[in-house]
Amino acid sequence: MSLHHRIHETVRRIPSGRVATYGQVAAAAGLPGRALYVGFALAALPEGTDVPWHRVVNARGGISPRAGGGAAEKIQRILLESEGVVFEDGDRIELERFRWEDG
């Protein structure tokens, strides 16, 4: 199984209304310390993918900037809010409340 496939399968396990950090996904996929690689794997997903990429956030509970502008960031926020995820102080998710617990 490729590393990208392992990451995608891990992200598919994050339920609606929950988020995971890049580092958390890396560790759950058996790639501890490879959070940046998770970002690359998700950025390479094709448009219309069924992988819920929007449920992966940075370690501070925020949406990470994307290359090419903020459209993907706005979409990510809309998708998360539609699942009931709440942003505190305008741009942070309370990880203690919304973090996915694998296992």
VEXDREN-2710 file (C-alpha; in Angstrom, 1 decimal):
% VEXDREN-2710
k/r/px/py/pz
1/MET/0.0/0.0/0.0
2/SER/1.4/3.4/-1.0
3/LEU/2.0/6.1/1.6
4/HIS/-0.6/8.3/0.0
5/HIS/-3.1/5.5/0.1
6/ARG/-2.4/4.9/3.9
7/ILE/-2.9/8.6/4.5
8/HIS/-6.1/8.7/2.5
9/GLU/-7.5/5.6/4.3
10/THR/-6.7/7.2/7.6
11/VAL/-8.4/10.5/6.7
12/ARG/-11.5/8.5/5.6
13/ARG/-11.9/7.3/9.2
14/ILE/-12.4/10.8/10.6
15/PRO/-16.1/11.1/11.2
16/SER/-18.3/14.0/10.2
17/GLY/-18.1/16.8/12.8
18/ARG/-14.6/15.9/13.9
19/VAL/-11.1/17.0/12.8
20/ALA/-7.6/15.7/13.1
21/THR/-4.3/17.4/12.8
22/TYR/-1.7/16.7/10.1
23/GLY/0.6/15.2/12.8
24/GLN/-2.2/13.1/14.2
25/VAL/-3.1/11.7/10.7
26/ALA/0.6/10.9/10.1
27/ALA/0.9/9.0/13.4
28/ALA/-2.3/7.1/12.8
29/ALA/-1.1/6.1/9.3
30/GLY/2.1/4.8/10.8
31/LEU/4.2/7.8/9.7
32/PRO/5.0/9.6/12.9
33/GLY/6.8/12.9/12.4
34/ARG/5.7/13.2/8.7
35/ALA/2.9/15.8/9.1
36/LEU/4.2/17.7/6.1
37/TYR/3.9/14.6/3.9
38/VAL/0.2/14.4/4.9
39/GLY/-0.2/17.9/3.6
40/PHE/1.4/16.9/0.3
41/ALA/-0.7/13.8/0.0
42/LEU/-3.9/15.7/0.6
43/ALA/-2.9/18.5/-1.8
44/ALA/-2.4/16.0/-4.6
45/LEU/-6.0/14.7/-4.3
46/PRO/-8.1/15.2/-7.5
47/GLU/-11.1/17.5/-7.5
48/GLY/-14.3/15.7/-6.5
49/THR/-12.4/13.1/-4.3
50/ASP/-14.3/11.2/-1.6
51/VAL/-11.5/11.7/0.8
52/PRO/-12.7/14.2/3.5
53/TRP/-9.5/16.3/3.3
54/HIS/-11.4/19.2/4.9
55/ARG/-11.3/17.4/8.3
56/VAL/-7.5/17.8/8.6
57/VAL/-6.3/21.0/10.3
58/ASN/-3.0/22.3/11.6
59/ALA/-1.8/21.7/15.2
60/ARG/-3.3/25.0/16.4
61/GLY/-6.8/24.0/15.1
62/GLY/-6.6/26.3/12.2
63/ILE/-7.0/25.9/8.4
64/SER/-3.6/26.0/6.8
65/PRO/-3.0/28.4/3.9
66/ARG/-3.0/26.8/0.4
67/ALA/-1.0/27.7/-2.6
68/GLY/-3.0/29.7/-5.2
69/GLY/-5.2/31.7/-2.9
70/GLY/-7.9/31.3/-0.3
71/ALA/-10.7/29.6/-2.2
72/ALA/-9.8/26.1/-0.8
73/GLU/-9.6/27.6/2.7
74/LYS/-13.1/29.1/2.4
75/ILE/-14.4/25.8/1.1
76/GLN/-12.8/23.9/3.9
77/ARG/-14.3/26.2/6.5
78/ILE/-17.8/25.9/4.9
79/LEU/-17.6/22.1/4.8
80/LEU/-16.5/22.0/8.4
81/GLU/-19.2/24.4/9.6
82/SER/-21.8/22.4/7.7
83/GLU/-20.8/19.4/9.8
84/GLY/-21.2/21.3/13.0
85/VAL/-17.6/22.2/13.7
86/VAL/-17.4/25.6/15.4
87/PHE/-14.6/28.1/14.9
88/GLU/-13.6/30.1/18.0
89/ASP/-12.0/33.6/17.9
90/GLY/-12.8/33.7/14.2
91/ASP/-10.3/31.1/12.9
92/ARG/-9.5/28.4/15.4
93/ILE/-11.3/25.1/16.2
94/GLU/-11.3/24.0/19.8
95/LEU/-9.4/20.8/19.4
96/GLU/-10.3/19.5/22.9
97/ARG/-14.0/19.5/21.7
98/PHE/-13.7/18.5/18.0
99/ARG/-10.6/16.4/17.8
100/TRP/-11.1/12.8/16.4
101/GLU/-9.9/10.1/18.7
102/ASP/-8.7/7.2/16.6
103/GLY/-9.3/3.8/18.1
END
